[in-house]
Amino acid sequence: MTELERALVLLGSELDFPAEPDLYSRVRERIERRRRARRALLVAVALIVVAFGIALAVPDARSSILRFFHIGSATVERVHTLPPARERPLAAGLGPVRSRHDAEARSGIPLVLSGVTPTRYYAQPGLIATLLEYRGKPVLLAEMGGDQAGITKKFVTPETRVEPAEIGANSLWIEGGKHVLIWQAGLATFQRVTRLAGNVLLWVEGDRTFRLEGDLTKGQMLKLARDITR
Amino acid sequence: MVGRPLDESDLIGRAQRGDTHAYEELVTAYQGIAFRTAYVIARNAADAEEAAQDGFVKAWRALGRFRPGAPFRPWLLQIVANEARNRRRSAGRREHLAVRAATEEPSGGAAPSPEAALLTAETREALLAAVNELPDDQREVISLRYFLGLSEHEVAQALDLPEGTVKSRTSRALERLRESYD
């Protein structure tokens, strides 16, 4: 260190800096204020989530929120008046009973199915369906891929509950009241098959849309869905 | 120089987990050097206090990104220095003589050390005047390096400069000061 540098160090020790303020009390106050603000924000977000959940569970409120959903190849719409429909078998409109091999060949969709044994197979271009028996009740499983097949579900509130489910990338549970199912299969030979439907779970995994329909609770349906796609 | 707590890494670890008491100890340990660093740059006591305060709050928020084992002081001073620079740029109320010589007696009224006594009042005033006349970039380097006792590496980090730039600025500043000192 040169003489000049030593002189600078000495000078530094004799400088009259302003008195050192007590910073921590103000720093702590700001940290605490920020923490309170974050907690308040988290509570607000949680309240919004809860409020939305409540709104979905309350038919009147739900009807103003749910108007139109796309779930993969399915469209779910809230309408004021249901289209004409009647009670028909689960597999109505799906064509003749086929072997699994034939159904997969016609639909172009290899069936995703494990844990249950189907009793019958059906197919349309872009759509494969099977009838299962679960807990002694008939259940229809439909799988759709691509854009050749689709379904439209129409419902009228407040009779029908529509709410999210916890499966796949996107899902919806539809329960209660009269809701109408419209199959649309084969773009070249457009078909519409309309019938009243039971409880339905719709979900999307990858590029495939799954639909389960039957007289099961939401919990039972979710368990079956998870078994099937395991 | 400000001493470092022996268990600094432990305090930082606890503060990173949200322990405000641990952070209080860090603030207490470094508030002096943080305030003076801000003062050297902002040249205004009120701005320096705000800059140091904001620096500590921002450092608290950024603690999650602090690399374990790295020295805390230069990391903190970089945040504080940045806050001070922002205030200096925006406030436009720099005090011309913000760094002032003390009275004839050293701070606190203690008797001057034999070494300090060698620095005559005239020399002290001339040297301080010369420091105050330096361009900002050179004055900051000199102040942090010699008045506040930061290492060259710490000065570089605090001012967000390469060490080579700090060396060259220091060299140029010393050259100018030598003219007044000799």
Interface residues (C-beta under 8 A of the other chain):
Chain A: T2 L4 E5 R6 A7 L8 V9 L10 L11 G12 S13 E14 L15 D16 F17 P18 E20 P21 D22 L23 Y24 R26 V27 R28 R30 I31 E32 R34
Chain B: T20 Y23 E24 V27 T28 Q31 G32 A34 F35 R36 Y39 A45 A48 E49 A52 Q53 F56 V57 W60 R61 V99 R100 A101 A102 T103 P106 S107 P112 E115 A116 L118 L119 T123 R124 L127 L128 V131 I142 S143 Y146 F147 L148 G149 L174 L177 R178 Y181
